[in-house]
């Protein structure tokens, strides 16, 4: 299931899981696990304590000084040098240049059982061996009393790894790079959440088919005709689309016609424009050469 907003994703995840549970397709025993939900903050917002909830948890994505990746702490204060984080009773100053290495999270509780699907949210090296990657969709085999979660592929999530959420529905942005047989796409028709680029990502995830749910078809058609990429006229002045690439997008256009000619035209135009955008730009130099000892000619002066 692909959706455009986090609110929809949470709601769909709950409903799908409840349905699977009622049909006996998940394990009978639920274990309540406290997870960490990422709060998307810019580096400027991280330097403003007004953006930190009272229960905020600061997660280290990468090692900062002696603080390892995966360490958790709480806000100690904002100082001129950066953000002060309290970790294990000690204070660590994360300088303004290293704020990308921390993530502000909000704790939340979810239920996990055998055969549950999880969407992993952080890259990490596991203590039991192996690695996990942000965006992975995994299946739970069992949940131990010590908090460790064994996955169907044999990997074990440490009790300290809590950056995950139910994986039955994901955002359109989070679906990039994933391929499944069928996609159920839920669109809220919120203009800011839908564009030609994001629409292309959503509809191209399914190998065999896609079904779209929206409360307003006309608004959706209007939204997917918008493009966030606005190439300049200069970008079309140099280079041509190779014949093979043009043929590829011609075939894609035929496939996209099922969503309407206007949408198909806009998506293909956007993709071709992006190709032009990435063409190497020519550099123009004005050369001024003269013989040694020759004085530069002055213009506009008559003797």
C-alpha angles and dihedrals in degrees: 000000000000122000137174102227136046092231091059092045093054092047094047092046091055094047095046092048092048090052093049090047093052090052093051094245093127130056116281096232116073120200117201110226128185110227134181120245114202119237110210105230129164119229089256091054091049086062091057116075090204088078093057116092115223090253095042118149119205112215123198109224092184136018115281113191105306095344111102127220110272094035116136131210144150134250113280096177146293116271133177092258095052141280122340112218125189110219120175094339093311129099123236122191112216105200121227090252091057101047090111087069094067131062127201111225139182118220117235136168125237133173119244128191140162113299093017116145118232131193109214116219107190141046112241143157108235123228091226091053134273130058138261126215132214109259097025118144111215138174124233118234098178144339116227127217088244091061096255116136118213115208128214091246092058100258119126123217110220118240086246093056105090102145099117142096136195108296105210094098130025135182120265089247091051092051093068111122094017125113126193136165097249132018126203106199120198116194123189092197088232102154096219092054099053131059138146091266096051091042090056091052092051099047095044096060096082123080097196108018152335133218120200126209119194136150092218120036095182093052090048091052090051093048096050091053089064118092126198090204113084109179119202122239089246090064090065094050095082133048132009133240110262113248092242092055091045090053091050093054091044089059091045089052090058090052093048093052088087086073093051134285094259093054092046092049093049095047094049091044090052093050093048090048090052090054090053089048091058095048112114109265119234117239120221121205129187109220120203111188130170138167118270109271093015114130117228112258115249117222127216094022120111126190 
